[in-house]
Each structure stands twice: as C-alpha cells, then as structure tokens.
C-alpha cells in the first residue's frame, strides 16, 4: 500500500458516519469488511462503539470499548479501514504469542513507544484479514 496515496475519509464534522454515509463513501468490499467488524465486536466480544468527530485530527473516529476500557480505534480510508490498538511495554509481549501474521508481529516488534503506549496498526483491505483482527481484539479485551 502506497503511503502517499492514503486518503482519510469522513473529514466533515457535519456529516455523521451513519450506515448510509459509510455505504456511499467506502468501496463495496471495504463496506462489507466494516459490517463484518461490527458483527464480530457486537456478537463475539460484546463491545460498545461510537463514532465521534475529533477536532484535533479533523475527522470522525470509531472507538470500541469494553466496560470503560478502549479496545481499539477505527478510521475509514480510501481502499481500507485502519484499526489501531495500543499496548504498554508490559502487555506488548503477548502479541508475539498470538496466532497472527508474522508480518504484523515483525512490524510491531520494531514499533517505538509513543509515551507509554505502543501502537499496533492494521490496515484492513479484505475480510480474510479479520482473523488477525479478531485475535488481537480478543487479547486486548482479556488484559486487566
């Protein structure tokens, strides 16, 4: 994926990302991926979620929470969905024990902490990538 061509969607505060809006702005396959993510987090993980406009980043972000713990953030881009998980130095090592793509582990292994948090970012373009998402979300939810 070419970093220069990454275009973030949902940048207008007055246009709330409803199901209809998302269906219009996301490519068909990406919209299907988004719907599958919703199914996974609500039926398998019992997560709550909300879209909110953040003025600092001038965009709508989707926050998924369990009780009061943020599990991940989601943003919509042209051609993919970006999911960001955040871990601490203490919880980072558990990622390497998960049955996920070696590529994700390699990238995460070289990610530097920002403050106390280390970001694990997934760019999801296809439904087949959702198994890795599912494993990481399950791990994040299990943390105390």
Secondary structure as GFF3:
##gff-version 3
##sequence-region A 1 144
A	DSSP	three_ten_helix	3	5	.	.	.	ID=ss1
A	DSSP	alpha_helix	19	25	.	.	.	ID=ss2
A	DSSP	alpha_helix	28	39	.	.	.	ID=ss3
A	DSSP	pi_helix	40	44	.	.	.	ID=ss4
A	DSSP	beta_strand	48	54	.	.	.	ID=ss5
A	DSSP	beta_strand	59	66	.	.	.	ID=ss6
A	DSSP	beta_strand	69	77	.	.	.	ID=ss7
A	DSSP	beta_strand	80	87	.	.	.	ID=ss8
A	DSSP	alpha_helix	89	92	.	.	.	ID=ss9
A	DSSP	three_ten_helix	93	97	.	.	.	ID=ss10
A	DSSP	alpha_helix	102	109	.	.	.	ID=ss11
A	DSSP	beta_strand	118	124	.	.	.	ID=ss12
A	DSSP	three_ten_helix	127	129	.	.	.	ID=ss13
A	DSSP	alpha_helix	130	142	.	.	.	ID=ss14
###
